[in-house]
Amino acid sequence: MAQPGPGTTTREAIHAAATRLFRERGFARTTVRQIAAAAATDPALVIRHFKSKELLFLDTMHLTIDDEPLLDVPLEHLGERIVDLVIGLDGGARGVFLALVHGSSEPEIQQRLRDTHEKVFIEPLRGRLSGAGADTRARLAASVAAGLLYSLWVARDETLLATDRSALVTHYGALLQHVLTPPT
């Protein structure tokens, strides 16, 4: 059990320990006692500061993606750009995504996952699309991108993981592009 560093409050130590454990183990396999032990504090203080394990999870797990790259590419190349962006996400994003997915049996966490899906994926895509069905196309494209994350990070599809990045971007990007800008 590591002691909090100088100047670190108990709340900060709990937050840091919870962030690390939730990313490593997910929601269900992380206990309040484990968080307290990692923060060198009492389990009662975890609850005192954050009210519940669920609220602590929601306080620590945030998935964000820099959507700037989605704005600076012509629409006809957006599919490949999205795939390249998704594949290039760092381990932190992976940990948050997996923690949210694994904790989604909890209603509050499921709502966070839904809100994250809307804010991180759908809204930026919808902002790039126009015409009839733009919202539906944005939602379908977000689902296709989330399917890629599922295949790579949850199912750990060995064939996709072993596929050359540029080939994956080209092939999966074409699939995504078809959803974004269907042939007329």
C-alpha positions, 0 to 999 in steps of 0.5 A: 500500500503506497502512501499518498505523496506530499501535498496529495489529498486523500480524495486525490489519492483515491481518485488516482488509485480508482482511475488506474484500477478501473482501467486495468480491471474494469468496474466489476473486478475492482472493489472499494477495498482495493481502491482504498488499499491502493490509495493507502486509506480506509474504504469508508473514506472512499464512500465518504468522498465519492458516495458510491463505487458507481459515482467514483467510476463515473468521476474517473472514467471519461472517453474523449477523442480529439475531433479536430482531425475530423474537421480538416479532411474532405468528406470523401476521405472521412471514412479513412480518417475516422478509422485511422483516428480510432486505430491510433487511440492510445492505451488510456482511451482503450482502458476507459472504453473497456471500463465503460463497456464492462461496467455497462450493466450498471444503469448510471454507467450505461447512461455515461456510455450512451452519452459518450457515444453521442458526444464523442462519435455522433455529434462530430460526425453529424456536424460534417454531414448534410442532407436527408438522413444525416443523423441516421448516417452519423449514427450508423457510422458511429456504430461501425467505428464502435464495432471496430473498437469492439473487434480490436479491444474487446474480442481481440480479433487476431486477424485484424490485430495482425493486419497492416494498419494502412490496409485496415484503414483502406478497407474499413475506411471504405466500409465507413465511407459507404455509410457516410456518403452512400451512392445515390 
